[in-house]
Amino acid sequence: MSDSNSRFSRLNNNLSNYYNINDNNGNSTIKYTNTPNKEMYTDQLNTFNNFPIHSNPIKYTTKYPIFQLVNSNDRDRTAYPNTNNFKITFQERIKNIVEIELITVRLPNKSGILDEPYLLIDINELKSNINCNSNNLYDAFAILPLKKPDKDTDGFITPELGQNNKLYKRFKIPLASLDQITISVKDMYGNLYDFGSDPGPDVDLANSKKVQVSFVFKFTIIEPEVTNSINVQYIN
């Protein structure tokens, strides 16, 4: 045992240790490890096993955004004949969601919409994002402040969703997954807002376009990354 101990000396007293090994040719190798020497040394091979600096992999978490367009034109028109209430199924399931932000909204400039103080957005798959005493806001994901469009008639309205009116929902515990979204556009009293009938693109493409609503959502998701441990050797 004393002969084995003479082959190395401890240079540090914590778990990160250097060891000096001399081979039969007189060459000296210093190895660095956090593994106790009794687990490393192999008398039979007269050498040390190649241990990593960290006995466990290093785990990191990466956040990145996914942008999802939700357009009423893509709905099932049989199940949802009107553009004020519809469901869209995503092409791919979105997983590990920590934040959902409403980036852009386009609403038809129809039915005296500018006479409304605001419109409400309900999303069935998500809980309310608003604290209010009004029962009409109980299920609302967002309040849309309306802005006058460039055109007096027709065209579309883009509600003000800038820095002062950011609409997002954060999850302390990540939402496991989401593969569909069901949206309702309502007035301040909780009634579905009437944008007019949709004749369908096969019947009247021009007028069908005029009543569609669209949304762009930003989903922030997290994914764990595992970095493999590495080995370090210093050769004298």
Residue frames as a rotation matrix with the C-alpha (Angstrom) as fourth column:
MET 1
0.571 0.821 0.000 0.00
0.821 -0.571 0.000 0.00
0.000 0.000 -1.000 0.00
SER 2
0.428 -0.488 -0.761 2.89
0.170 -0.784 0.598 2.33
-0.888 -0.385 -0.253 0.82
ASP 3
-0.645 -0.673 0.362 4.40
0.448 0.051 0.893 1.64
-0.619 0.738 0.268 -2.62
SER 4
-0.103 0.714 0.692 1.11
0.967 -0.090 0.236 2.59
0.231 0.694 -0.682 -4.25
ASN 5
0.757 0.428 -0.493 0.82
0.576 -0.793 0.196 5.72
-0.308 -0.432 -0.848 -2.18
SER 6
-0.081 -0.883 -0.462 4.27
0.315 -0.462 0.829 6.82
-0.946 -0.079 0.316 -3.26
ARG 7
-0.489 -0.093 0.868 3.05
0.864 0.084 0.496 7.12
-0.119 0.992 0.039 -6.83
PHE 8
-0.010 0.499 0.867 0.96
0.483 -0.757 0.441 10.20
0.876 0.423 -0.233 -6.13
SER 9
-0.783 -0.169 -0.599 0.64
0.612 -0.381 -0.693 13.07
-0.111 -0.909 0.402 -3.66
ARG 10
0.294 0.955 0.048 -2.43
0.956 -0.294 0.000 15.08
0.014 0.046 -0.999 -2.81
LEU 11
-0.735 -0.562 0.379 -2.12
0.592 -0.805 -0.045 18.74
0.330 0.191 0.924 -3.87
ASN 12
-0.536 0.629 0.564 -5.51
-0.562 -0.764 0.318 19.85
0.630 -0.147 0.762 -2.61
ASN 13
-0.980 0.121 0.156 -7.68
-0.064 0.552 -0.832 18.84
-0.187 -0.825 -0.533 0.32
ASN 14
-0.148 0.982 -0.113 -11.09
-0.702 -0.185 -0.688 19.37
-0.697 -0.023 0.717 -1.29
LEU 15
0.481 0.449 0.753 -12.87
0.100 0.825 -0.556 17.21
-0.871 0.342 0.352 -3.85
SER 16
0.969 -0.226 -0.099 -10.94
-0.144 -0.189 -0.972 18.75
0.201 0.956 -0.215 -6.72
ASN 17
0.562 -0.779 0.280 -7.55
-0.151 0.235 0.960 17.04
-0.813 -0.582 0.014 -6.53
TYR 18
0.512 -0.540 -0.668 -4.43
-0.802 -0.021 -0.597 16.75
0.308 0.841 -0.444 -8.62
TYR 19
0.776 -0.314 0.547 -2.48
-0.057 0.829 0.556 13.51
-0.628 -0.463 0.625 -8.76
ASN 20
0.184 -0.813 -0.553 1.07
-0.975 -0.222 0.001 12.89
-0.124 0.539 -0.833 -9.98
ILE 21
0.845 0.121 0.520 1.71
-0.077 0.991 -0.106 9.58
-0.529 0.050 0.847 -11.74
ASN 22
-0.070 -0.914 -0.400 5.11
-0.902 -0.113 0.416 8.30
-0.426 0.390 -0.817 -12.90
ASP 23
0.914 0.342 -0.217 5.24
-0.404 0.809 -0.427 5.57
0.030 0.478 0.878 -15.50
ASN 24
0.747 -0.618 0.245 8.04
0.447 0.739 0.503 3.06
-0.492 -0.266 0.829 -15.98
ASN 25
0.274 -0.648 0.711 9.86
0.859 -0.167 -0.483 5.38
0.432 0.743 0.511 -18.39
GLY 26
-0.530 -0.519 -0.671 10.09
0.807 -0.552 -0.211 8.18
-0.261 -0.653 0.711 -15.87
ASN 27
-0.664 0.373 0.648 7.43
0.189 -0.755 0.628 10.36
0.723 0.540 0.431 -17.51
SER 28
-0.839 0.355 -0.412 5.25
0.377 -0.168 -0.911 12.35
-0.393 -0.920 0.007 -15.12
THR 29
-0.522 0.760 0.387 1.54
0.313 -0.252 0.916 12.96
0.794 0.599 -0.107 -15.66
ILE 30
-0.946 0.313 -0.082 -0.65
-0.050 -0.392 -0.919 15.20
-0.320 -0.865 0.386 -13.51
LYS 31
-0.545 0.836 0.071 -4.34
0.479 0.241 0.844 14.34
0.689 0.493 -0.531 -13.56
TYR 32
-0.898 0.329 0.291 -7.17
-0.438 -0.718 -0.541 16.45
0.031 -0.614 0.789 -12.14
THR 33
-0.429 0.795 -0.428 -10.38
0.257 0.562 0.786 14.95
0.866 0.227 -0.445 -10.78
ASN 34
-0.285 0.397 0.873 -13.02
-0.878 -0.474 -0.071 15.37
0.386 -0.786 0.483 -8.13
THR 35
0.685 0.500 -0.530 -13.33
-0.307 0.858 0.412 11.61
0.661 -0.119 0.741 -7.63
PRO 36
0.648 -0.452 0.613 -11.72
-0.660 0.070 0.748 10.16
-0.381 -0.889 -0.253 -4.48
ASN 37
-0.137 -0.851 -0.507 -8.41
-0.985 0.172 -0.022 8.46
0.106 0.496 -0.862 -5.21
LYS 38
-0.594 -0.102 0.798 -9.46
-0.397 0.900 -0.181 5.10
-0.700 -0.425 -0.575 -3.80
GLU 39
0.468 0.810 0.352 -12.04
0.037 0.379 -0.924 4.85
-0.883 0.446 0.147 -6.59
MET 40
0.736 -0.209 -0.644 -9.53
-0.660 -0.436 -0.613 5.82
-0.153 0.876 -0.458 -9.25
TYR 41
-0.174 -0.985 0.007 -6.46
-0.960 0.171 0.223 3.76
-0.221 0.032 -0.975 -8.60
THR 42
0.906 0.387 -0.172 -6.10
-0.421 0.867 -0.266 0.36
0.046 0.313 0.949 -10.31
ASP 43
0.252 -0.867 0.430 -3.18
-0.579 0.220 0.785 -1.73
-0.775 -0.446 -0.447 -9.06
GLN 44
0.385 -0.063 0.921 -3.51
0.445 0.887 -0.125 -4.26
-0.808 0.458 0.369 -11.83
LEU 45
0.721 -0.052 0.691 -3.02
0.661 -0.250 -0.708 -1.68
0.209 0.967 -0.146 -14.61
ASN 46
-0.160 -0.802 -0.576 -0.68
0.893 -0.366 0.261 0.50
-0.420 -0.473 0.774 -12.58
THR 47
-0.853 -0.024 0.521 -2.56
0.313 -0.822 0.475 3.53
0.417 0.568 0.709 -13.89
PHE 48
-0.698 0.665 -0.265 -5.63
-0.052 -0.416 -0.908 5.68
-0.714 -0.620 0.325 -13.22
ASN 49
-0.163 0.745 0.647 -9.02
0.951 0.294 -0.098 5.41
-0.263 0.599 -0.756 -14.81
ASN 50
-0.873 -0.162 0.460 -10.07
0.364 -0.844 0.395 8.36
0.324 0.512 0.796 -16.94
PHE 51
-0.172 0.836 -0.522 -12.62
0.941 -0.018 -0.339 10.16
-0.293 -0.549 -0.783 -14.72
PRO 52
0.139 0.285 0.948 -14.47
0.619 -0.772 0.141 13.38
0.773 0.568 -0.284 -15.63
ILE 53
-0.832 -0.375 0.409 -14.02
0.003 -0.740 -0.673 16.63
0.554 -0.559 0.617 -13.75
HIS 54
-0.378 0.796 0.473 -17.74
-0.922 -0.278 -0.269 16.53
-0.082 -0.538 0.839 -12.87
SER 55
-0.917 0.038 0.397 -19.22
-0.016 0.991 -0.133 13.20
-0.399 -0.128 -0.908 -11.93
ASN 56
0.005 0.969 0.246 -22.67
0.674 0.179 -0.717 14.41
-0.739 0.170 -0.652 -13.11
PRO 57
-0.312 -0.070 0.948 -23.57
0.888 -0.376 0.264 16.23
0.338 0.924 0.180 -16.36
ILE 58
-0.837 0.041 -0.545 -24.08
0.193 -0.911 -0.364 20.00
-0.512 -0.410 0.755 -16.18
LYS 59
-0.161 0.879 0.448 -27.71
0.984 0.178 0.005 20.98
-0.076 0.442 -0.894 -16.91
TYR 60
-0.942 -0.057 -0.331 -28.75
0.030 -0.996 0.086 24.29
-0.335 0.071 0.940 -18.45
THR 61
0.028 0.980 0.195 -32.16
0.743 0.110 -0.660 25.69
-0.668 0.163 -0.726 -19.43
THR 62
-0.938 -0.333 0.095 -32.66
0.290 -0.608 0.739 27.52
-0.188 0.721 0.667 -22.70
LYS 63
0.049 0.954 -0.296 -35.59
0.303 -0.296 -0.906 29.83
-0.952 -0.045 -0.303 -23.51
TYR 64
-0.954 -0.297 -0.033 -36.63
0.087 -0.381 0.920 30.57
-0.286 0.875 0.390 -27.05
PRO 65
-0.312 0.894 -0.320 -39.74
-0.544 -0.445 -0.711 31.92
-0.779 -0.048 0.626 -28.81
ILE 66
-0.761 0.264 0.592 -42.21
0.612 0.594 0.521 30.28
-0.214 0.759 -0.614 -31.17
PHE 67
-0.701 0.534 -0.474 -44.53
-0.529 -0.834 -0.157 32.55
-0.479 0.141 0.867 -33.17
GLN 68
-0.696 0.560 0.451 -47.95
0.620 0.784 -0.017 31.16
-0.363 0.267 -0.893 -34.02
LEU 69
-0.862 0.483 -0.154 -50.38
-0.492 -0.726 0.481 32.73
0.121 0.491 0.863 -36.49
VAL 70
-0.618 0.770 0.162 -54.05
0.561 0.575 -0.596 32.14
-0.551 -0.277 -0.787 -35.70
ASN 71
-0.884 0.298 -0.360 -56.38
-0.460 -0.693 0.555 33.13
-0.085 0.656 0.750 -38.55
SER 72
-0.172 0.918 0.356 -60.12
-0.425 0.257 -0.868 32.62
-0.889 -0.301 0.346 -38.67
ASN 73
0.227 0.223 -0.948 -59.82
-0.974 0.046 -0.222 31.75
-0.006 0.974 0.228 -42.36
ASP 74
-0.614 -0.574 -0.543 -58.24
-0.567 0.798 -0.203 28.41
0.550 0.183 -0.815 -41.31
ARG 75
-0.560 0.446 0.698 -61.18
-0.649 0.287 -0.704 27.35
-0.515 -0.848 0.129 -39.14
ASP 76
-0.847 0.466 0.255 -63.69
0.527 0.797 0.293 24.58
-0.066 0.383 -0.921 -39.76
ARG 77
-0.869 0.488 0.079 -66.51
-0.447 -0.844 0.297 26.65
0.212 0.223 0.952 -41.25
THR 78
-0.154 0.840 -0.520 -69.10
0.057 0.533 0.844 23.94
0.986 0.100 -0.130 -40.59
ALA 79
-0.029 0.072 -0.997 -68.38
0.945 0.328 -0.004 23.88
0.327 -0.942 -0.077 -36.86
TYR 80
-0.194 -0.131 -0.972 -67.65
0.585 -0.811 -0.008 27.61
-0.788 -0.570 0.233 -36.65
PRO 81
0.277 0.399 0.874 -69.59
0.960 -0.147 -0.237 29.54
0.034 0.905 -0.423 -39.31
ASN 82
0.944 0.134 0.301 -68.70
0.136 -0.991 0.014 33.00
0.300 0.027 -0.954 -37.93
THR 83
0.147 -0.983 0.109 -65.31
0.345 -0.052 -0.937 34.64
0.927 0.176 0.332 -37.48
ASN 84
0.134 -0.065 0.989 -66.00
-0.729 -0.683 0.054 35.85
0.672 -0.728 -0.139 -33.94
ASN 85
0.305 -0.035 0.952 -65.69
-0.783 0.560 0.271 32.34
-0.542 -0.828 0.144 -32.45
PHE 86
0.760 -0.108 -0.641 -63.50
-0.446 0.631 -0.635 29.55
0.473 0.768 0.431 -33.79
LYS 87
0.653 -0.578 0.489 -60.90
-0.203 0.489 0.849 26.89
-0.729 -0.654 0.202 -33.00
ILE 88
0.581 -0.588 -0.563 -57.55
-0.690 0.010 -0.724 26.36
0.432 0.809 -0.400 -34.69
THR 89
0.902 -0.358 0.241 -55.43
0.161 0.796 0.583 23.23
-0.400 -0.487 0.776 -34.28
PHE 90
0.354 -0.859 -0.370 -51.68
-0.781 -0.489 0.388 23.77
-0.514 0.151 -0.844 -34.53
GLN 91
0.598 -0.247 -0.763 -49.59
-0.536 0.585 -0.609 21.78
0.597 0.773 0.217 -36.95
GLU 92
-0.243 -0.714 -0.657 -47.21
0.270 0.600 -0.753 20.93
0.932 -0.360 0.047 -34.11
ARG 93
0.744 0.462 -0.483 -47.84
0.549 -0.011 0.836 20.67
0.381 -0.887 -0.262 -30.38
ILE 94
0.083 -0.684 0.725 -46.06
-0.289 -0.713 -0.639 23.42
0.954 -0.157 -0.256 -28.41
LYS 95
0.531 0.052 -0.845 -44.49
0.611 0.668 0.425 22.14
0.587 -0.743 0.323 -25.18
ASN 96
-0.060 -0.607 -0.792 -43.02
0.994 -0.108 0.007 23.54
-0.089 -0.787 0.610 -21.95
ILE 97
0.063 0.202 0.977 -44.58
0.494 -0.857 0.145 26.99
0.867 0.474 -0.154 -22.24
VAL 98
-0.425 -0.262 -0.866 -43.57
0.898 -0.242 -0.367 29.63
-0.113 -0.934 0.338 -19.69
GLU 99
-0.462 0.306 -0.832 -45.15
-0.010 -0.940 -0.340 32.68
-0.887 -0.149 0.437 -21.36
ILE 100
-0.194 0.464 0.865 -47.77
0.978 0.163 0.132 33.49
-0.080 0.871 -0.485 -24.00
GLU 101
-0.504 -0.018 -0.864 -47.88
0.133 -0.989 -0.057 36.99
-0.854 -0.143 0.501 -25.44
LEU 102
0.493 0.691 0.528 -50.39
0.752 -0.032 -0.659 38.44
-0.438 0.722 -0.535 -27.88
ILE 103
-0.514 -0.848 -0.127 -48.22
0.611 -0.466 0.640 40.29
-0.602 0.251 0.758 -30.41
THR 104
-0.939 0.181 -0.294 -50.59
-0.335 -0.686 0.646 41.41
-0.084 0.705 0.705 -33.15
VAL 105
-0.307 0.905 0.293 -54.35
0.537 0.419 -0.732 41.51
-0.786 -0.067 -0.615 -33.76
ARG 106
-0.979 0.136 -0.153 -56.20
-0.203 -0.567 0.798 42.37
0.022 0.813 0.582 -36.98
LEU 107
-0.428 0.902 0.056 -59.96
0.486 0.282 -0.827 42.97
-0.762 -0.327 -0.559 -36.75
PRO 108
-0.393 0.352 0.849 -62.37
0.869 -0.159 0.469 43.87
0.300 0.922 -0.243 -39.57
ASN 109
-0.961 0.123 -0.248 -63.46
-0.041 -0.949 -0.312 47.49
-0.274 -0.289 0.917 -39.67
LYS 110
-0.597 0.795 -0.106 -67.12
0.201 0.276 0.940 46.47
0.776 0.540 -0.325 -39.58
SER 111
0.156 0.851 -0.502 -70.39
0.703 0.262 0.662 47.02
0.694 -0.456 -0.557 -37.68
GLY 112
0.632 0.122 0.765 -69.41
-0.239 -0.909 0.341 50.32
0.737 -0.398 -0.546 -36.07
ILE 113
0.436 -0.510 -0.742 -66.48
0.738 0.674 -0.030 48.73
0.515 -0.535 0.670 -34.26
LEU 114
-0.589 -0.735 0.336 -64.95
0.430 -0.637 -0.640 52.12
0.685 -0.233 0.691 -33.41
ASP 115
0.099 0.691 0.716 -68.01
-0.525 -0.575 0.628 52.92
0.846 -0.438 0.306 -31.28
GLU 116
0.779 0.099 -0.619 -66.88
0.366 0.730 0.577 50.19
0.509 -0.677 0.533 -28.88
PRO 117
0.773 -0.529 0.351 -64.65
-0.633 -0.606 0.481 51.30
-0.041 -0.594 -0.803 -25.98
TYR 118
-0.461 -0.882 0.092 -62.78
-0.856 0.470 0.217 48.01
-0.235 0.021 -0.972 -26.29
LEU 119
0.510 0.542 -0.668 -63.22
-0.634 0.762 0.134 44.37
0.581 0.355 0.732 -27.27
LEU 120
0.245 -0.350 0.904 -62.46
-0.808 0.441 0.390 41.26
-0.536 -0.826 -0.175 -25.26
ILE 121
-0.039 -0.317 -0.948 -60.57
-0.713 0.674 -0.196 38.14
0.701 0.668 -0.252 -26.28
ASP 122
0.492 0.199 0.848 -61.48
-0.748 0.595 0.294 34.86
-0.445 -0.779 0.441 -24.60
ILE 123
-0.244 -0.564 -0.789 -59.29
-0.758 0.618 -0.207 31.78
0.604 0.548 -0.578 -25.00
ASN 124
0.715 0.696 -0.056 -60.94
-0.521 0.585 0.621 28.59
0.465 -0.415 0.782 -23.78
GLU 125
0.536 -0.553 -0.637 -57.67
0.437 0.828 -0.351 26.75
0.722 -0.090 0.686 -23.19
LEU 126
-0.614 -0.789 0.029 -56.28
0.446 -0.377 -0.812 29.45
0.651 -0.486 0.583 -20.88
LYS 127
0.041 0.591 -0.805 -57.54
0.989 -0.140 -0.052 30.92
-0.144 -0.794 -0.591 -17.66
SER 128
0.874 0.385 0.299 -58.42
0.426 -0.901 -0.086 34.57
0.236 0.202 -0.951 -17.33
ASN 129
-0.177 -0.981 0.074 -55.54
0.895 -0.192 -0.404 37.00
0.411 -0.005 0.912 -17.47
ILE 130
-0.464 0.124 0.877 -57.47
-0.064 -0.992 0.107 39.93
0.883 -0.007 0.469 -15.97
ASN 131
-0.662 0.275 -0.697 -58.50
0.748 0.173 -0.641 40.84
-0.056 -0.946 -0.320 -12.43
CYS 132
-0.824 0.466 0.322 -61.82
-0.311 -0.847 0.431 42.68
0.474 0.256 0.843 -12.42
ASN 133
-0.729 0.625 0.277 -65.12
-0.239 0.147 -0.960 42.82
-0.641 -0.766 0.043 -10.58
SER 134
-0.004 0.754 -0.657 -67.07
-0.964 -0.177 -0.197 42.52
-0.265 0.633 0.728 -13.83
ASN 135
0.190 0.168 0.967 -68.38
-0.108 0.983 -0.150 39.04
-0.976 -0.076 0.205 -14.65
ASN 136
0.972 0.205 -0.113 -68.02
-0.115 -0.001 -0.993 39.90
-0.204 0.979 0.023 -18.34
LEU 137
0.387 -0.908 -0.159 -64.25
-0.819 -0.259 -0.512 39.99
0.424 0.328 -0.844 -17.92
TYR 138
0.545 -0.135 0.827 -64.04
-0.642 0.567 0.516 36.82
-0.539 -0.813 0.222 -15.87
ASP 139
0.623 -0.259 0.739 -62.89
0.431 0.901 -0.048 34.65
-0.653 0.349 0.672 -18.79
ALA 140
0.986 -0.153 -0.065 -61.06
-0.143 -0.581 -0.801 37.31
0.085 0.800 -0.595 -20.77
PHE 141
0.386 -0.921 0.050 -57.48
0.911 0.389 0.139 36.70
-0.148 -0.008 0.989 -21.82
ALA 142
-0.732 -0.681 0.018 -57.06
0.663 -0.706 0.247 40.25
-0.156 0.193 0.969 -23.15
ILE 143
0.456 0.739 -0.496 -58.69
0.465 -0.673 -0.575 43.65
-0.759 0.031 -0.651 -23.47
LEU 144
-0.284 -0.534 0.796 -58.13
0.957 -0.102 0.273 45.21
-0.064 0.839 0.540 -26.89
PRO 145
0.014 0.230 -0.973 -57.98
0.181 -0.958 -0.224 49.02
-0.983 -0.173 -0.055 -26.95
LEU 146
0.400 0.272 0.875 -59.15
0.861 0.216 -0.461 50.08
-0.314 0.938 -0.148 -30.41
LYS 147
-0.392 -0.598 -0.700 -57.37
0.145 -0.791 0.595 52.52
-0.909 0.132 0.396 -32.70
LYS 148
0.583 0.662 -0.472 -58.80
-0.315 -0.351 -0.882 54.30
-0.749 0.662 0.003 -35.72
PRO 149
0.208 -0.498 0.842 -57.72
0.726 0.655 0.208 52.66
-0.655 0.568 0.498 -38.98
ASP 150
-0.779 -0.553 -0.295 -56.23
0.178 -0.646 0.742 54.39
-0.601 0.526 0.602 -41.99
LYS 151
-0.817 0.557 0.150 -59.45
0.144 -0.054 0.988 53.82
0.558 0.829 -0.036 -43.96
ASP 152
-0.629 0.653 0.422 -62.81
-0.777 -0.507 -0.373 55.16
-0.030 -0.563 0.826 -42.85
THR 153
0.538 0.820 0.197 -64.64
-0.780 0.573 -0.252 52.08
-0.319 -0.018 0.948 -44.14
ASP 154
0.936 -0.150 -0.318 -63.64
0.002 0.907 -0.422 48.48
0.352 0.394 0.849 -44.65
GLY 155
-0.006 -0.995 0.101 -60.02
-0.449 -0.088 -0.889 47.54
0.894 -0.051 -0.446 -44.14
PHE 156
0.337 0.014 -0.941 -58.79
0.627 0.743 0.235 46.34
0.703 -0.669 0.242 -40.78
ILE 157
0.708 -0.084 0.701 -58.14
-0.526 -0.725 0.444 47.70
0.471 -0.683 -0.557 -37.30
THR 158
-0.012 -0.771 -0.636 -54.95
0.400 0.579 -0.710 46.97
0.916 -0.263 0.301 -35.43
PRO 159
0.919 0.381 -0.100 -55.51
0.228 -0.308 0.923 47.43
0.321 -0.872 -0.370 -31.67
GLU 160
0.361 -0.808 0.465 -52.76
-0.666 -0.573 -0.477 49.18
0.652 -0.138 -0.745 -29.74
LEU 161
0.977 -0.100 -0.188 -50.57
0.191 0.801 0.567 46.43
0.094 -0.590 0.802 -28.33
GLY 162
0.348 -0.898 0.270 -47.34
-0.145 -0.336 -0.931 48.36
0.926 0.285 -0.247 -27.96
GLN 163
-0.603 -0.745 -0.284 -45.05
0.191 0.211 -0.959 48.67
0.774 -0.633 0.015 -24.96
ASN 164
-0.791 0.322 0.521 -47.78
-0.605 -0.542 -0.584 50.29
0.094 -0.776 0.623 -22.86
ASN 165
0.260 0.949 0.179 -50.38
-0.939 0.291 -0.180 47.63
-0.223 -0.121 0.967 -23.67
LYS 166
-0.639 -0.544 -0.544 -48.45
-0.639 0.769 -0.018 44.37
0.428 0.336 -0.839 -23.67
LEU 167
0.439 0.843 0.310 -50.79
-0.898 0.408 0.163 41.41
0.011 -0.350 0.937 -23.29
TYR 168
-0.283 -0.590 -0.756 -49.16
-0.466 0.774 -0.429 38.28
0.838 0.231 -0.494 -21.98
LYS 169
0.810 0.471 0.351 -49.64
-0.554 0.417 0.720 35.44
0.193 -0.778 0.598 -19.53
ARG 170
-0.281 -0.954 -0.106 -46.80
-0.756 0.288 -0.589 33.86
0.592 -0.085 -0.801 -17.56
PHE 171
0.765 0.479 -0.430 -46.74
-0.184 0.803 0.567 30.45
0.617 -0.355 0.703 -15.93
LYS 172
0.288 -0.654 0.699 -44.81
-0.950 -0.102 0.296 29.84
-0.122 -0.750 -0.651 -12.71
ILE 173
-0.183 -0.254 0.950 -45.07
-0.076 0.967 0.244 26.15
-0.980 -0.028 -0.197 -13.52
PRO 174
-0.809 -0.190 -0.556 -44.57
-0.522 -0.201 0.829 25.63
-0.269 0.961 0.064 -17.29
LEU 175
0.361 0.931 -0.047 -47.66
-0.756 0.263 -0.600 24.70
-0.547 0.252 0.799 -19.25
ALA 176
-0.053 -0.466 0.883 -46.95
0.024 0.884 0.467 21.14
-0.998 0.046 -0.036 -20.40
SER 177
-0.851 -0.230 0.473 -48.34
0.450 0.147 0.881 21.51
-0.272 0.962 -0.022 -23.92
LEU 178
0.004 0.851 -0.524 -50.85
-0.215 -0.511 -0.832 23.23
-0.977 0.116 0.181 -26.17
ASP 179
-0.782 -0.299 0.547 -51.99
0.402 0.429 0.809 21.99
-0.477 0.852 -0.215 -29.57
GLN 180
-0.225 0.740 0.634 -55.08
0.824 -0.203 0.529 24.08
0.519 0.642 -0.564 -30.21
ILE 181
-0.917 0.000 -0.399 -56.61
0.239 -0.802 -0.548 27.43
-0.320 -0.598 0.735 -29.38
THR 182
-0.152 0.944 0.294 -60.28
0.948 0.054 0.314 28.46
0.280 0.326 -0.903 -29.25
ILE 183
-0.934 -0.304 -0.189 -60.89
0.336 -0.927 -0.165 32.19
-0.125 -0.218 0.968 -29.54
SER 184
0.191 0.972 0.138 -63.98
0.979 -0.199 0.046 34.32
0.072 0.126 -0.989 -28.98
VAL 185
-0.874 -0.365 0.321 -64.15
0.369 -0.928 -0.051 38.05
0.316 0.074 0.946 -29.73
LYS 186
0.019 0.914 -0.406 -66.68
0.988 0.045 0.148 39.80
0.154 -0.404 -0.902 -27.49
ASP 187
0.087 0.082 0.993 -67.92
0.079 -0.994 0.075 43.28
0.993 0.072 -0.093 -26.67
MET 188
-0.675 -0.462 0.575 -67.65
-0.444 -0.366 -0.817 44.83
0.589 -0.807 0.042 -23.22
TYR 189
0.070 0.796 0.601 -70.87
-0.996 0.088 0.000 43.08
-0.053 -0.599 0.799 -22.11
GLY 190
-0.495 -0.377 0.783 -69.56
-0.440 0.886 0.149 39.63
-0.749 -0.271 -0.604 -23.00
ASN 191
0.627 0.742 0.237 -71.56
-0.092 0.373 -0.923 39.21
-0.773 0.557 0.303 -26.22
LEU 192
-0.134 -0.649 0.749 -69.93
0.778 0.400 0.485 37.83
-0.614 0.648 0.451 -29.36
TYR 193
-0.164 0.015 -0.986 -69.11
-0.305 -0.952 0.036 40.75
-0.938 0.307 0.161 -31.62
ASP 194
0.524 0.491 0.697 -70.74
0.501 0.485 -0.717 40.51
-0.689 0.724 0.008 -35.05
PHE 195
-0.458 -0.747 -0.483 -68.31
-0.115 -0.489 0.865 41.15
-0.882 0.451 0.138 -37.89
GLY 196
0.123 0.566 -0.815 -70.87
-0.953 -0.163 -0.257 40.07
-0.278 0.808 0.520 -40.49
SER 197
0.779 0.267 0.568 -71.45
-0.152 0.958 -0.241 36.80
-0.608 0.101 0.787 -42.30
ASP 198
-0.353 -0.925 -0.140 -68.67
-0.572 0.095 0.815 34.96
-0.741 0.368 -0.562 -44.03
PRO 199
0.598 0.649 -0.471 -69.75
-0.760 0.271 -0.591 33.80
-0.256 0.711 0.655 -47.50
GLY 200
0.517 -0.504 0.692 -66.61
0.244 0.861 0.445 31.65
-0.821 -0.062 0.568 -47.78
PRO 201
-0.295 -0.747 -0.595 -63.71
-0.408 -0.465 0.786 32.02
-0.864 0.475 -0.168 -50.22
ASP 202
-0.793 0.014 0.609 -65.28
0.466 0.657 0.592 29.62
-0.392 0.753 -0.528 -52.72
VAL 203
0.208 0.956 0.205 -68.43
0.950 -0.148 -0.275 31.75
-0.233 0.252 -0.939 -52.94
ASP 204
0.861 0.051 0.506 -67.12
0.192 -0.954 -0.231 35.31
0.471 0.296 -0.831 -52.59
LEU 205
0.153 -0.914 -0.375 -63.40
0.914 0.275 -0.297 35.58
0.375 -0.297 0.878 -51.95
ALA 206
-0.473 -0.381 0.794 -63.26
0.219 -0.924 -0.313 39.39
0.853 0.026 0.521 -51.70
ASN 207
0.215 0.649 0.730 -66.02
-0.618 -0.488 0.616 39.71
0.756 -0.583 0.297 -49.11
SER 208
0.821 0.001 -0.571 -64.85
0.343 0.798 0.496 36.64
0.456 -0.603 0.655 -47.21
LYS 209
-0.201 -0.978 -0.047 -61.44
0.736 -0.120 -0.666 38.28
0.646 -0.168 0.745 -46.70
LYS 210
-0.315 0.072 0.946 -63.05
-0.187 -0.982 0.012 41.39
0.930 -0.173 0.323 -45.24
VAL 211
0.584 0.654 0.480 -64.53
-0.604 -0.043 0.795 39.59
0.541 -0.755 0.370 -42.20
GLN 212
0.479 -0.468 -0.743 -61.57
0.498 0.842 -0.210 37.47
0.723 -0.269 0.636 -41.12
VAL 213
0.833 -0.312 0.457 -59.74
-0.549 -0.569 0.612 38.08
0.069 -0.761 -0.645 -37.83
SER 214
0.500 -0.738 -0.453 -56.14
0.307 0.640 -0.704 37.16
0.810 0.213 0.547 -37.16
PHE 215
0.908 -0.266 0.324 -53.77
-0.400 -0.316 0.860 36.97
-0.127 -0.911 -0.394 -34.20
VAL 216
0.249 -0.881 -0.403 -50.06
-0.071 0.399 -0.914 36.40
0.966 0.257 0.037 -33.75
PHE 217
0.973 0.049 0.225 -48.98
-0.230 0.108 0.967 34.81
0.023 -0.993 0.116 -30.48
LYS 218
0.008 -0.995 -0.104 -45.47
-0.617 0.077 -0.783 34.52
0.787 0.070 -0.613 -29.14
PHE 219
0.964 0.227 -0.139 -44.91
-0.059 0.691 0.721 31.36
0.259 -0.686 0.679 -27.10
THR 220
0.037 -0.964 0.265 -41.80
-0.895 -0.150 -0.420 31.35
0.445 -0.221 -0.868 -24.94
ILE 221
0.914 0.256 -0.315 -40.77
-0.145 0.930 0.337 27.79
0.379 -0.263 0.887 -24.22
ILE 222
0.221 -0.863 0.454 -37.96
-0.944 -0.071 0.323 26.22
-0.247 -0.499 -0.830 -22.21
GLU 223
0.843 -0.062 -0.535 -35.86
-0.145 0.930 -0.337 23.19
0.518 0.362 0.775 -23.00
PRO 224
0.724 -0.634 0.272 -33.21
-0.265 0.108 0.958 21.55
-0.637 -0.766 -0.090 -20.81
GLU 225
0.627 -0.642 -0.443 -29.74
-0.457 0.158 -0.876 21.15
0.632 0.751 -0.194 -22.22
VAL 226
0.894 -0.387 0.225 -27.27
0.025 0.543 0.839 18.63
-0.447 -0.745 0.495 -20.87
THR 227
0.530 -0.805 -0.266 -23.58
-0.751 -0.300 -0.589 19.27
0.394 0.512 -0.763 -21.36
ASN 228
0.811 -0.261 -0.523 -21.43
0.311 0.950 0.008 16.18
0.495 -0.169 0.852 -21.11
SER 229
0.804 -0.590 -0.069 -18.58
-0.114 -0.267 0.957 16.18
-0.583 -0.762 -0.282 -18.62
ILE 230
0.750 -0.630 -0.202 -15.04
-0.300 -0.051 -0.953 16.61
0.589 0.775 -0.227 -19.93
ASN 231
0.755 -0.596 -0.275 -11.66
0.635 0.560 0.532 15.24
-0.163 -0.576 0.801 -18.93
VAL 232
0.835 -0.529 0.155 -8.57
-0.467 -0.828 -0.311 17.34
0.293 0.187 -0.938 -18.29
GLN 233
0.697 -0.704 -0.137 -4.93
0.700 0.626 0.343 16.22
-0.156 -0.335 0.929 -18.23
TYR 234
0.833 -0.547 -0.079 -1.80
-0.552 -0.832 -0.054 18.27
-0.036 0.089 -0.995 -17.71
ILE 235
0.818 -0.575 -0.017 1.41
0.553 0.794 -0.253 16.74
0.159 0.198 0.967 -19.02
ASN 236
0.659 -0.684 -0.312 4.80
-0.246 -0.588 0.770 17.78
-0.711 -0.431 -0.556 -17.67
